[in-house]
Every structure is written in structure tokens, then in C-alpha cells.
């Protein structure tokens, strides 16, 4: 999970999976307000969905009810798994013999939690889409297109050196949360990593646009009997639907980021390791303190 926190420099998957991704991202953000955030996820997620499409009263009531069911499941069934994995990942990060392969295995376990959440929430996404009228579908498509255009402008329009600087700044900010102030050699490592990412953002945006189009192609058939299965495929089996360029680039980017984390941790000072230990303990306490509603 820590890898996902640090790896938020890679844009997260959104669109109709917005509430799912928001749930995962907010839960593992490791901020001091973890408990408050988790307890208000129903409002936060509903707000994000309504930023994409304006729901009517009946749609909102259905969505809120189904969302509560998903959140209750997640709190009761998944949070204990999060706590266990968090403990193990923390131990691995603090190990003097940290290896890239170890972090890769941890990342795969964390992603399995995300995949389970996507699978559990797929019926909620497809059910909501089936309840949209034509005007709402048009609104959803327009908002998704606008989001993507804004991201292209924000991420691709600046000169290449500014793009690299921005990537480095985002990762430094996240590392500082976990480790405290970075050493000059660690800042150099981050800058070197950022310089290897040229073109990655454009590939990611193209892949996202491709996924959007797959969704748009399905929406006119939302009243067909097999619509739920096809949306489930879009949401859960998204790796099978990646563009060839992204499918080739993503593992390389992942490996580069893992290597960066290993290098940073290998150079971590005693003070930084203590800082990380404190952050992990705080997050573990927050997760342990959460009580799951059975209503």
C-alpha cells in the first residue's frame, strides 16, 4: 500500500470507476485524518460521482444504498487485510537488505486488494450506468472528455524540463511525508528518475482515452441484458484492454520506480527511518481504530 501512496505520481484510474479509485486512494493516503476520511467516504465518493454526472433523486438513493453495502463489506472484510499487508510492507521497507523484487511482490499484493474492490464495485458502476438517461450519458461523456483535455493541457503543454521538474516535485513531496526532509543525494536520485519518464505521461493519457472510447461504445447498449458483464470486463479486466504502447511501457515505469524506492531507502538516515516508523505506526493505529457499521 505504501508503494501506491508514493506512486500517486502516476495518475490513477478514474472515470466510472471514480468512486472505487477514490475509496482506495483515500483509504491508503496515510494522512493524519485517515479515520475522518474513511468515515466520510460515502459523501466524498458521491460528490465525485456527481461531478461527472448529475443524478436525480431516485438514482442518488439507489447509488447511496449500494455504496453503503460496498463500504460495509470493505470495512469488515478488507481492512484487516490492509493492516496485515501494511505491517509487512513496513518491515520490508525498513530492512537493510531491501530488494526490488520484494517491493514488486508487495505491490502485487496491494494491487490484488484494489482488484478485489474493483470487482466488488463493478455491479454498482454498471447499475448506475443503466439508470442514466440519454442526456446524462451525454453529460458523462462531455465531462470525461473535458477532464482528459485539461489533463493533457496541464501535463503535456509545459516544456519538457518543467514536466520533469513537476514529476520530481510530486515524488519528493510524497517521500518527505514518509521520510522527512530528503538528503541531497536522494533529491538527485529523484531527479534522475524523473528524467527517464519522458513520453510516459502521453502514453498514459492515450491509454486512458482508449479506455474512455471503449466505455462510450458500450453506453448505447446499456439496456441490453449482457451490459453488466461487459462493464465488468471493462472495469476488472482493464489490463487486457490497454494500448500496446502502454502495455509495453507500464512494466518498465514500474520497475524504474521500484528501483528508485530501493535506492532512496538504502540511503535513508536513522532519522528518516524513525520518521517512517512513526508514520507507519500512526496509520496502523488509525486503521485499527476504525469501527465497521453493521446497519
NORSULZI-V888934 format. One record per residue. RES is the residue in one letter. PSI is psi in radians with two decimals (NA if undefined). NEAR is the number of other ideal C-beta (glycine too) atoms within 12 Angstrom. Layout:
BEGIN
((RES & PSI & NEAR) (RES & PSI & NEAR))
END
This chain:
BEGIN
((X & -0.58 & 43) (X & -0.68 & 39) (X & -0.69 & 39) (X & -0.66 & 37) (X & -0.87 & 36) (X & -0.50 & 38) (X & 0.28 & 33) (X & -0.08 & 28) (X & -0.38 & 34) (X & 2.19 & 32) (X & 2.47 & 29) (X & 2.76 & 26) (X & 2.29 & 36) (X & -2.13 & 30) (X & -2.38 & 39) (X & -0.25 & 43) (X & 0.24 & 41) (X & -0.84 & 36) (X & -0.58 & 43) (X & -0.87 & 40) (X & -0.70 & 30) (X & -0.73 & 36) (X & -0.87 & 40) (X & -0.84 & 37) (X & -0.73 & 33) (X & -0.66 & 35) (X & -0.78 & 41) (X & 0.31 & 37) (X & -0.33 & 32) (X & 0.46 & 36) (X & 2.95 & 22) (X & -0.21 & 15) (X & 0.55 & 17) (X & -0.83 & 31) (X & -0.82 & 24) (X & -0.76 & 17) (X & -0.82 & 26) (X & -0.69 & 36) (X & -0.25 & 21) (X & 0.32 & 19) (X & -0.59 & 34) (X & -0.76 & 30) (X & -0.76 & 22) (X & -0.76 & 27) (X & -0.77 & 39) (X & -0.68 & 32) (X & -0.75 & 22) (X & -0.70 & 30) (X & -0.74 & 39) (X & -0.28 & 24) (X & -0.37 & 22) (X & -0.66 & 35) (X & 2.37 & 33) (X & 1.94 & 22) (X & 2.58 & 27) (X & 3.12 & 17) (X & -0.81 & 11) (X & -0.73 & 14) (X & -0.75 & 25) (X & -0.75 & 22) (X & -0.76 & 16) (X & -0.81 & 24) (X & -0.80 & 37) (X & -0.71 & 26) (X & -0.81 & 20) (X & -0.63 & 29) (X & -0.73 & 36) (X & -0.70 & 25) (X & -0.74 & 24) (X & -0.72 & 34) (X & -0.67 & 39) (X & -0.74 & 22) (X & -0.79 & 24) (X & -0.75 & 37) (X & -0.76 & 30) (X & -0.68 & 17) (X & -0.62 & 18) (X & -0.61 & 34) (X & -0.73 & 33) (X & -0.63 & 19) (X & -0.66 & 24) (X & -0.78 & 37) (X & -0.72 & 28) (X & -0.79 & 21) (X & -0.66 & 33) (X & -0.77 & 37) (X & -0.77 & 25) (X & -0.72 & 24) (X & -0.70 & 39) (X & -0.75 & 31) (X & -0.69 & 22) (X & -0.78 & 33) (X & -0.57 & 39) (X & -0.06 & 29) (X & 2.48 & 20) (X & -0.24 & 14) (X & 0.70 & 14) (X & 2.31 & 29) (X & 2.67 & 20) (X & -0.68 & 24) (X & -0.59 & 16) (X & -0.80 & 24) (X & -0.64 & 34) (X & -0.74 & 25) (X & -0.70 & 20) (X & -0.72 & 35) (X & -0.68 & 32) (X & -0.65 & 22) (X & -0.71 & 26) (X & -0.68 & 34) (X & -0.52 & 26) (X & -0.62 & 21) (X & -0.74 & 34) (X & -0.71 & 38) (X & -0.67 & 24) (X & -0.67 & 24) (X & -0.70 & 40) (X & -0.76 & 34) (X & -0.73 & 27) (X & -0.60 & 30) (X & -0.13 & 38) (X & -0.75 & 32) (X & -0.56 & 27) (X & -0.76 & 40) (X & -0.84 & 45) (X & -0.67 & 34) (X & -0.69 & 25) (X & -0.76 & 43) (X & -0.66 & 41) (X & -0.41 & 28) (X & -0.06 & 26) (X & 2.50 & 32) (X & 3.10 & 20) (X & -0.69 & 13) (X & -0.68 & 13) (X & -0.63 & 25) (X & -0.75 & 28) (X & -0.69 & 18) (X & -0.76 & 21) (X & -0.82 & 34) (X & -0.74 & 28) (X & -0.73 & 19) (X & -0.69 & 26) (X & -0.73 & 31) (X & -0.68 & 22) (X & -0.74 & 17) (X & -0.80 & 25) (X & -0.73 & 29) (X & -0.70 & 19) (X & -0.68 & 15) (X & -0.69 & 24) (X & -0.75 & 21) (X & -0.78 & 14) (X & -0.69 & 17) (X & -0.49 & 29) (X & -0.39 & 24) (X & -0.63 & 16) (X & 2.69 & 16) (X & 2.78 & 11) (X & -0.69 & 19) (X & -0.58 & 14) (X & -0.64 & 16) (X & -0.77 & 25) (X & -0.75 & 27) (X & -0.72 & 20) (X & -0.74 & 25) (X & -0.77 & 36) (X & -0.71 & 29) (X & -0.72 & 20) (X & -0.74 & 26) (X & -0.70 & 36) (X & -0.73 & 31) (X & -0.74 & 21) (X & -0.72 & 31) (X & -0.66 & 39) (X & -0.61 & 23) (X & -0.77 & 28) (X & -0.61 & 39) (X & -0.22 & 36) (X & -2.84 & 22) (X & 2.31 & 18) (X & 2.62 & 30) (X & 2.72 & 22) (X & -0.70 & 12) (X & -0.54 & 16) (X & -0.67 & 30) (X & -0.64 & 26) (X & -0.72 & 19) (X & -0.75 & 30) (X & -0.75 & 39) (X & -0.69 & 24) (X & -0.71 & 21) (X & -0.79 & 34) (X & -0.57 & 31) (X & -0.25 & 21) (X & -0.01 & 22) (X & 0.16 & 34) (X & 2.20 & 20) (X & -0.28 & 22) (X & -0.69 & 33) (X & -0.71 & 32) (X & -0.69 & 24) (X & -0.73 & 28) (X & -0.77 & 31) (X & -0.68 & 28) (X & -0.68 & 25) (X & -0.68 & 31) (X & -0.74 & 34) (X & -0.66 & 25) (X & -0.76 & 25) (X & -0.70 & 32) (X & -0.79 & 35) (X & -0.66 & 21) (X & -0.72 & 26) (X & -0.83 & 36) (X & -0.63 & 25) (X & -0.49 & 18) (X & -0.49 & 31) (X & -0.64 & 34) (X & -0.29 & 17) (X & 0.42 & 20) (X & -0.23 & 29) (X & 0.06 & 18) (X & 2.71 & 16) (X & -0.48 & 11) (X & 0.23 & 15) (X & -0.76 & 28) (X & -0.72 & 25) (X & -0.67 & 18) (X & -0.62 & 27) (X & -0.66 & 35) (X & -0.75 & 26) (X & -0.76 & 24) (X & -0.72 & 34) (X & -0.80 & 39) (X & -0.64 & 28) (X & 0.61 & 19) (X & -0.48 & 35) (X & -0.55 & 21) (X & -0.26 & 13) (X & 0.14 & 25) (X & 2.68 & 25) (X & 2.67 & 25) (X & -0.69 & 13) (X & -0.73 & 19) (X & -0.70 & 31) (X & -0.55 & 21) (X & -0.65 & 16) (X & -0.64 & 26) (X & -0.81 & 27) (X & -0.62 & 18) (X & -0.73 & 19) (X & -0.71 & 31) (X & -0.83 & 27) (X & -0.69 & 20) (X & -0.68 & 31) (X & -0.69 & 36) (X & -0.74 & 32) (X & -0.67 & 25) (X & -0.82 & 38) (X & -0.73 & 42) (X & -0.78 & 29) (X & -0.73 & 26) (X & -0.78 & 36) (X & -0.60 & 36) (X & -0.49 & 24) (X & 0.09 & 24) (X & 2.43 & 31) (X & 2.95 & 19) (X & -0.71 & 14) (X & -0.72 & 15) (X & -0.69 & 27) (X & -0.67 & 26) (X & -0.68 & 17) (X & -0.77 & 24) (X & -0.75 & 36) (X & -0.75 & 23) (X & -0.74 & 22) (X & -0.75 & 33) (X & -0.73 & 32) (X & -0.72 & 20) (X & -0.76 & 24) (X & -0.72 & 38) (X & -0.75 & 29) (X & -0.73 & 19) (X & -0.77 & 28) (X & -0.66 & 32) (X & -0.52 & 20) (X & -0.23 & 17) (X & 2.32 & 27) (X & 2.36 & 15) (X & 2.23 & 21) (X & 2.44 & 17) (X & 0.13 & 11) (X & NA & 10))
END
